[in-house]
Amino acid sequence: SAVISQKPSRDICQRGTSLTIQCQVDSQVTMMFWYRQQPGQSLTLIATANQGSEATYESGFVIDKFPISRPNLTFSTLTVSNMSPEDSSIYLCSVSRDSGNTIYFGEGSWLTVV
Amino acid sequence: AQSVTQPDIHITVSEGASLELRCNYSYGATPYLFWYVQSPGQGLQLLLKYFSGDTLVQGIKGFEAEFKRSQSSFNLRKPSVHWSDAAEYFCAVRVNSGNTPLVFGKGTRLSVIA
């Protein structure tokens, strides 16, 4: 099974600041997915990150607010920029393997913006 | 685009009673189907998944789900609920080809009473 390590696991951030979340996978994967889970809500896809190309963002999410890097096949970062209390959420990294038959999630990065 | 509907926001059952959580999907073909559980303050845990074959799928913790193509449903069941099953349950789908992300339903919160 794939092991996904996310950092930080939790953080309390000041409004107006930016925070970068790291996602490290123990093996090479083509696609990495970033999700947001706001308090009491379901998971919403932010973007899909393919190594070597720009991330593809879902409706309602923009690169200026959530820049993503994907420098290699095992690593990605998501930055939450100019944070406001509305950005308080769990941010999860996800990957698929075995031709998409198996999907793995990181433990999530729990952000609180004050 | 595919979508997932979980019509029940909150369900309360007595310990030892049976449970059925509903999930309907909208997609032109049969997608890959998943059920996840999230306990308070915890990450996502995969309960079971359906790709093809036998329409009754067994999962962990005594859960099962039945895929019904005619109803576009993938309902989760458990014959006897334990207090530790109290959690948020998410149904998710993905297209059955390539590296595509999961689309989640809004979730059903399960409460278990003595």
Interface residues (C-beta under 8 A of the other chain):
Chain A: T30 M31 F33 Q41 S42 L43 T44 L45 T48 L92 S94 S96 G100 N101 I103 F105 G106 E107 G108
Chain B: Y32 F34 G43 L44 L46 F51 F90 R94 N96 S97 G98 N99 T100 P101 L102 V103 F104 G105 K106 G107
